Amino acid sequence: MTRQAGLPLERGTCPFDPVPAQRTQAPVEPLTYPDGAKGWFVTGYQEARAVLADKRMSARAELAKVPFDLGPLPPPKPADPGVFTGMDDPDHHRYRKLLTGAFTVHRMRSLEDRVGEIVDAHLDAMAAADGPVDLVEAFARPVPSLVICELLGAPYDRRAEFDGYTRTMFATDIPVAERIDATQGVVAFIAGQIERKRKDPGDDLLSDLVRGGELSDEELANIGMMLLVAGFETTRNMIALGTLALLENPEQLAKFKADPELTAGTVEELMRYLSVIHIGPIRTALEDVELGGVTIKAGDPVAISLPVANRDPEKFPDPDSLDVTRKATGQLGFGHGVHQCLGQQLARVEMRIALFRLFARFPDLRLAVPFAEVDLPHDASIYGPVRLPVTWRRE
């Protein structure tokens, strides 16, 4: 069947499940985009991996079509210098190669002690609070915010400034012009940090890039913007939503708390089960491609639903159940192929330490409001609770 006028974002009765209207009968189905363009919607696991690994499927920003209604959009244009997520090779490879060394597994593991200190400090503050605590504001938001600030060498005392920008950037119910202004606000913030690093470099990622001398200030500011936003907003939502999912699955939570060896696997399973990106990535066929029994013509837009692909029963049996003992290797929450998330190892470190220490410190953590009252809005392109009131037994 052909789906009309784009894709909805509203989740169903179970807020952890993919958008019901995005479930499809076939792994690849025709889709009419909001601007009337004819394209495709991919929900099968193997088909999604194939698209993401295929260099004939372009990530170039000037070719992309948005599969859900954001209101009037400006004409598409090439990605700004440094915004390599909207580029193909060789431009994409040039930028990514400069950053790969900063995000190795070894370097991310070397940050574990500092991440642990940040997590413990915020758990101490939670323990000292009277009454219920909003886990988003007390823990899930500040932990990744401080970690990414330290990695980039950005001042943490200005976090409220870029936090406001990122909220606007990812809102789908705000005019496009305001979202563009918010993006430029983050770019300007990073540009100020670049100027500071040129005068007084430190032991951080932005200073390393400045010292490298291969990038212009515009490229540096745009790269810094992407790293700041991606390293903060997605991890915040995964920590908060992952906590909520564990609280709502007490048998799985009991297994998680009883066996520390399950921590890394639980993070992979939460990435599979929750998929905080409603829709995406987006690609455009550069030539005719056979996929899932259909022919995608050159120029056709292609949208992938990672939440649905990560629930494909052919890859993950009983996919709609959270199972912390599952081997969720290969989950697509971080993408796949050359555009796979650059900071995935850092995100894993943060989630693993944050979730393990949260429940170790507060083993009887529970919601302070009925589950139905948790605010899980659909008007943001990255999904997660706005507030998460929690409590625990105090001695």
Buried (B, 14 or more C-beta within 10 A) or exposed (E): EEBEEBBBBEBEEEBBBBBEEBBBEBBBBBBBBBEEEEBBBBBBBBBBBBBBEBEBBBBBBEBBBBBBBBEEEEEEEEBBBBBBBBBBEEBBBEBBEBBEEBBEEEBBBEBEEBBBEBBEEBBEEBEEEEEBBBBBEBBBBBBBBBBBBBBBBBEEEEBEEBBEBBBBBBBBEBEEEEBEBBBBBBBEBBBBBBEBBBEEBEEBBBBBBBEEEEBEBBBBBBBBBBBBBBBBBBBBBBBBBBBBBBBBBEEBBEBBBEEEEBBEBBBBBBBBBBBBBBBBBBBBBBEEBEBBEBEBEEBBBBBBBBBBBBBBEEBBEEBEEBBBEBEBEEBBBBBBBBBEBBBBBBBBBBBBBBBBBBBEBBEEBEBBBEEEEBEBBBEBBBBBBBBBBBBBEEE
